[in-house]
């Protein structure tokens, strides 16, 4: 029965990566009674609203956006590790607008004009001292949509474990309120369903001095993450 379930999951989901750290094994942490769930259903719903701006000489752009993402997957115990299967990554809502001003004109872009869309990349889960730390990020897009030699990557939300390692900006250092640390107590998810809500605000401003102009880049967003982890037994459907 378990082998059949594993094969079905491997066929339908994308195996990402699971890492387990710490000096003690799982049997020393959750305990014997917590080994009952065979797997867990995970649903992560993320909502964000943000704005950005670029000022470069006599040209400026401002933009605003909102989006909602839903990630659904499964987590399975594998000896001392956890395996994560990604089943769905859905952009449920996306709106965006941008206005660019020059010396003699103003142009406007709406949602359909934006070349890229946000998407959620769930990377892995790390275990530390009986806690599970989630690592994910929403991939950023290049703005402004209007042609500019000073285009930049608009950063979208990421968990503290990720910290936008692919970018020059340390995302965690610019969290202005709340916390983007998405963690779960391991014992809790063995006992019952776990539902958590996390929220934070983020903002960054940077100035670059170029030969004939000063470039100001700013972007900010607010985030709400709702996470559900539901234990399932081998008899669950």
N, C-alpha and C positions, 0 to 999 in steps of 0.2 A: 504493500500500500504506500509506504513512504517513498520507495524507489519510483513508483509510477508518478507520484506527486512531484518529485524532484525533476523527472524528465519533462513533465508538462510545463513546469515553471521555466526550465531552461529553454524550451521551445518558444515560449511566448514572451519572455522577458530578456532584457539586456543585463548581463552580469557586469556590474561596475567594479567595486573593490571594497573589501571589508578589512579593516585593520584592528587588531586588538593589542593593547599595550598594558603594561603593569606587571608586577612581580607575582601576583597571586592568580590562580586559575579560576575559571567560572564556578567550579564546584565549591570553592571556598567563599564565593561572594553570594550569589542568589540563594544557594542552598538546595537541598534535595527536593523540597516541595515546589520549587519554582521551575523545575524542568518539565512540567506538564505541557505547556504550549509547544506545538511542533513548528509553528511559524506565526508571523504577525503581518497583518495588513497595515500598511502605512499610507496615510493621505496627508499631503502638505498643500495648503492653500495659501497663496501669497498675494497680497494686494499692495500696490504702491502708487503714489502720486508724487510728481516731481516737476522741477523746472530747471532751465539752464540758460546761460547767456554767454555771448562772445562779443567783446569789444576790441576792434582792431583798426586803429587810425580813424578814418571817417566812415567806417562801416561797422554795423552792429547787428547781432541776431539774438532773439529771445525765443524760448520755446517752453511748452508745457505738455505734460503727458500723464496718463493714468493707465494702469494695466492690472489684470488679474490672471494668475497662473495657478494651475492645479497639477500637482505631481502625485501619481499613484504607483505604489510598488509593494513588494513583499520582502520580508526579512526572515531568514531561516537560520536556525542554529546548526553549526557545522563543527562538531567537536568543541574546540576552544575559540572558534571564530564565529562570525555572523556573515552570511551571504546576503547580498542585496540584489534584488531583481527590479529593474525599472519597467513598468508596464505601460505607463501613459504620461505624457507631458503635454498638457493642453493650454494654449493661450485662450482664455475664456473671454477676455475683454482687452481692447487696445484702442486708445484714442490719443492723438498727438496733433499739435499745431506749432507753427513756427512763423515768425515775422522777421524779415531782414530789411534793415534801413540803410540806404546809401545817401549821398549828398542830394540826389534829385529824385529818388523813387523809394517805394516800399513794396516788397513782394511777400506773399503769404503762401505757406504750405500747410496742407491738412493731412489727415491720417493716411489717405491713399497715396500721397506723395512721398511718404517715408519709405526708403528702400529696404530697411531691415526691421525686424521685429524682435522683441525680447523672448528668450527661451530659458528655461531653468535646467541647469546641469547639476544633478545630484551626484557627488563624487564618491563619498564613502562615509563610514561611521567609525569613530575611534573610541575605544573604551579606556577610561582612566578612573581608577579608584571607585569602581562601582557606578560610574556615570557613562552614558553614551553621548558623545559629542557629534553633531551632524555637520557635515561639510558640503555646502552647496553654494552656488552663485547663479544669478541671472546674468546672462551674457549681455554686454553693453553694445551700443551702436555708435557709429560715427556721425557727428553733427558738426556744423549745421547742414541741412539739406541743400541750401544754397551753396554754390561753389565758393570755396575759401581756401587759401593756402595755409590758414591757421586752424583747420579742422582738428577736432580732438575726439577721443573716445569718451562718450557719456557713460559714466559708471552707474550700474544698477545695483540693487541690493545683493549682499552676500553674508553668509554666516561668519562668525568670528573665527571659526576653525579654518576658513578659506583665506580671508584677508586679501582677496584679489591679488594673488601672487603673480599673476601675469602682467600686472600694471605697475607703473612707477609710483603711484600713490598708495600709501598704506591705508586701506579702507578703514580698518579698525581705529586708527588714530583720529578719524574725522567724524566718528559717531558723536552727535551732540546731545542726545538724550536717550534714555532707555538702554537696552542692551541687545546686541545681535548674537549673543551667545545662546545657541539652541542646544539644550542638553536635556537628558532624561535620566531619572534614576532607574538603574537596571532592575532593581527589586520590584518597582511599581509595575513595570510592563509584564512581569511574570504573574502578578497577582490579579490584574484586572485591566480593563480598557483605560488608556491614558489620553486625556485631551488637554492641550496646553495652548495658550495664546501668548505671543511675543510681539513686542513693538519697539521701534526705535526711529530716531531721526538722524539724518546725515547731511553734511554740507562741506564743500571744499571750494576755496577761491585760490587762484594762482595768477601771478603776474610774470610776464616774460618781456624783457627789454630787447627789441630787435633794432637793426640799424636805422630804420626810418619810422618806427612806431613802437608803442607799448601795447602788448596784448593781454587782455584780462579774460580769464576763463572762470566761470562759476557754474556749479551744479549742486543741486540739493534734492532730497526726497524724504518722504515719510513712508514707513512700512508697517504692515500688520501681517503676521504669520500665524496661521492656525494649524496645529499639528494633532493628528489622531493616530494612535497606535493601538491596534486591536489584536489581542492574542487569539490564536486559532488552534484547535486540536486536530488530530488526524481525521476525526469524524466531521469536522466543520465543512460546510459546503459554501 
